[in-house]
Amino acid sequence: MSTTRKGGRKQLTVHRGDRHARILGLGGYRPERVVTNEEICQFIDSSDEWIQQRSGIITRRFAREDETVIDMAEAAATQAIERAGISKEQIGAVIMATVSHPFQTPAAAPILADRMGLAHPAAFDISAACAGYCHGISLANDMVRSGTVDHVLVIGVEKLSDFTDKYDRGSAFIFGDGAGAAVVGVSDTPGIGPTLWGSLGEQSDAITQRESWTDLRPAMEEPGREDGIPWPAFTMQGQTVFRWAVFSMAPVAVAAVEAAGLTPDELDAFVPHQANMRITDAMIKALKLPEHVPVARDIAETGNTSAASIPLAMSRMLDEGEAPHGGYALQIGFGAGLVYAAQVVQMP
Ligand SMILES: CC(C)(COP(=O)(O)OP(=O)(O)OC[C@H]1O[C@@H](n2cnc3c(N)ncnc32)[C@H](O)[C@@H]1OP(=O)(O)O)[C@@H](O)C(=O)NCCC(=O)NCCS
């Protein structure tokens, strides 16, 4: 902290803002229930073969009916804090990235902080869909570097099974449930590169909740509805999203590597949002990623878990020895908004 006087007016005391930050620990949680393509195909006209070919998904996990985003976040966050080697009382802020916490308010983060017995940290949710975790990492980096807090818990968590229309052929097979978490803290060396991020609000209809909550009001107020209340499931224009991801996100990924002062062959892992295996393959080509760089392919067994997909995929790569601890990973999230964020991080 520093205080100086200029022109007679006392200047504000501010944090020093010259620290480095990195990810100290990662954690992940996948619900127990494995859902096969055959099970998905009970409700849509499709096949295991088509789903595997077009998306790379073989299975995904669905949470129990009574299992909430808070429950899943708690499991991932507990593991991340343990692995970071800090005590939970040291967490100064909780950033929860989710689009499937089923309450408009209050946010999920303060409920999680209370559940975990954290020391009443700042706690808030961010809504940036599949890019939410990378947005959270960027905010946490800035918060730690500027001295606002020493340790930030960043969580990406989704229970997308609650918001998926199982009869919608265009999206029923894509989504899964899960949670991933990171502890970002003070570091001697820079561990989070510059974030490249942005939005394309003119394409906000490409992935969207079908109706707004207020659209449902008249239906809810109708007495004696026998067909139930219409549910605002998420819908997706698959091809629009696919084209955008393939053509527009690869240059962002390249720019994030350049901004960190690296070249693609200096990466130790590539962890794109697990949206579709074919999107990942197209990005690898566009990046001209050398073959020795391992690539996250967690989508095969986890599906698309939106905000949770990157931390889940990265912690799996570390746990299975596929990526080296301390190595540099390029991560890029993109999704509903349309919004995106990419950065190179040093893996814990
Ligand atoms: C959803 C997605 C897998 C669909 O794949 P696609 O190759 O674009 O498929 P298309 O929509 O072009 O449809 C191709 C054909 O398959 C059919 N089809 C569509 N859904 C199908 C399904 N679930 N099962 C079988 N056939 C299906 C279509 O009817 C079409 O048939 P036609 O050629 O006879 O008209 C793909 O668009 C995608 O992954 N998009 C991005 C999704 C994403 O990343 N979302 C999250 C972003 S965070």
The ligand as an SDF file (V2000), in Angstrom:
LIG
                    3D

 48 50  0  0  0  0  0  0  0  0999 V2000
  -24.2300  -30.0170  -33.3210 C   0  0  0  0  0  0  0  0  0  0  0  0
  -23.2670  -30.5740  -34.3640 C   0  0  0  0  0  0  0  0  0  0  0  0
  -22.5220  -31.7760  -33.8220 C   0  0  0  0  0  0  0  0  0  0  0  0
  -24.0540  -30.9920  -35.5860 C   0  0  0  0  0  0  0  0  0  0  0  0
  -23.1630  -31.4700  -36.5620 O   0  0  0  0  0  0  0  0  0  0  0  0
  -23.2550  -30.9370  -38.0600 P   0  0  0  0  0  0  0  0  0  0  0  0
  -22.2590  -31.6700  -38.8150 O   0  0  0  0  0  0  0  0  0  0  0  0
  -23.1520  -29.4440  -38.0350 O   0  0  0  0  0  0  0  0  0  0  0  0
  -24.7140  -31.3990  -38.4370 O   0  0  0  0  0  0  0  0  0  0  0  0
  -25.7810  -30.6030  -39.3130 P   0  0  0  0  0  0  0  0  0  0  0  0
  -26.6060  -29.7590  -38.4200 O   0  0  0  0  0  0  0  0  0  0  0  0
  -25.0850  -29.9610  -40.4750 O   0  0  0  0  0  0  0  0  0  0  0  0
  -26.6540  -31.7960  -39.8500 O   0  0  0  0  0  0  0  0  0  0  0  0
  -26.1060  -32.7290  -40.7670 C   0  0  0  0  0  0  0  0  0  0  0  0
  -27.1180  -33.8060  -41.0010 C   0  0  0  0  0  0  0  0  0  0  0  0
  -27.2790  -34.6010  -39.8260 O   0  0  0  0  0  0  0  0  0  0  0  0
  -28.6370  -34.6080  -39.4120 C   0  0  0  0  0  0  0  0  0  0  0  0
  -28.6700  -34.5570  -37.9630 N   0  0  0  0  0  0  0  0  0  0  0  0
  -28.7230  -33.4750  -37.1610 C   0  0  0  0  0  0  0  0  0  0  0  0
  -28.7120  -33.8520  -35.8810 N   0  0  0  0  0  0  0  0  0  0  0  0
  -28.6400  -35.1870  -35.8680 C   0  0  0  0  0  0  0  0  0  0  0  0
  -28.5860  -36.1520  -34.8650 C   0  0  0  0  0  0  0  0  0  0  0  0
  -28.5870  -35.8150  -33.5650 N   0  0  0  0  0  0  0  0  0  0  0  0
  -28.4960  -37.4450  -35.2140 N   0  0  0  0  0  0  0  0  0  0  0  0
  -28.4870  -37.8220  -36.5190 C   0  0  0  0  0  0  0  0  0  0  0  0
  -28.5440  -36.9410  -37.5140 N   0  0  0  0  0  0  0  0  0  0  0  0
  -28.6150  -35.6510  -37.2040 C   0  0  0  0  0  0  0  0  0  0  0  0
  -29.2530  -33.3790  -40.0230 C   0  0  0  0  0  0  0  0  0  0  0  0
  -30.6340  -33.5650  -40.2110 O   0  0  0  0  0  0  0  0  0  0  0  0
  -28.5250  -33.2900  -41.3300 C   0  0  0  0  0  0  0  0  0  0  0  0
  -29.1000  -34.2120  -42.2410 O   0  0  0  0  0  0  0  0  0  0  0  0
  -29.2310  -33.8690  -43.7890 P   0  0  0  0  0  0  0  0  0  0  0  0
  -27.8190  -33.7000  -44.2740 O   0  0  0  0  0  0  0  0  0  0  0  0
  -29.9140  -35.0490  -44.3350 O   0  0  0  0  0  0  0  0  0  0  0  0
  -30.0100  -32.6010  -43.8350 O   0  0  0  0  0  0  0  0  0  0  0  0
  -22.2390  -29.4940  -34.7660 C   0  0  0  0  0  0  0  0  0  0  0  0
  -22.8580  -28.4950  -35.5380 O   0  0  0  0  0  0  0  0  0  0  0  0
  -21.5650  -28.8660  -33.6040 C   0  0  0  0  0  0  0  0  0  0  0  0
  -20.8850  -29.5150  -32.8500 O   0  0  0  0  0  0  0  0  0  0  0  0
  -21.6660  -27.5430  -33.4750 N   0  0  0  0  0  0  0  0  0  0  0  0
  -21.0410  -26.8250  -32.4300 C   0  0  0  0  0  0  0  0  0  0  0  0
  -21.6970  -27.1550  -31.1660 C   0  0  0  0  0  0  0  0  0  0  0  0
  -21.0320  -26.5500  -30.0090 C   0  0  0  0  0  0  0  0  0  0  0  0
  -19.8550  -26.5070  -29.9490 O   0  0  0  0  0  0  0  0  0  0  0  0
  -21.8440  -26.1050  -29.1010 N   0  0  0  0  0  0  0  0  0  0  0  0
  -21.4380  -25.6140  -27.8840 C   0  0  0  0  0  0  0  0  0  0  0  0
  -20.6490  -24.4180  -28.0890 C   0  0  0  0  0  0  0  0  0  0  0  0
  -20.1280  -23.9850  -26.5860 S   0  0  0  0  0  0  0  0  0  0  0  0
  1  2  1  0
  2  3  1  0
  2  4  1  0
  2 36  1  0
  4  5  1  0
  5  6  1  0
  6  7  2  0
  6  8  1  0
  6  9  1  0
  9 10  1  0
 10 11  2  0
 10 12  1  0
 10 13  1  0
 13 14  1  0
 14 15  1  0
 15 16  1  0
 15 30  1  0
 16 17  1  0
 17 18  1  0
 17 28  1  0
 18 19  1  0
 18 27  1  0
 19 20  2  0
 20 21  1  0
 21 22  1  0
 21 27  2  0
 22 23  1  0
 22 24  2  0
 24 25  1  0
 25 26  2  0
 26 27  1  0
 28 29  1  0
 28 30  1  0
 30 31  1  0
 31 32  1  0
 32 33  2  0
 32 34  1  0
 32 35  1  0
 36 37  1  0
 36 38  1  0
 38 39  2  0
 38 40  1  0
 40 41  1  0
 41 42  1  0
 42 43  1  0
 43 44  2  0
 43 45  1  0
 45 46  1  0
 46 47  1  0
 47 48  1  0
M  END
$$$$
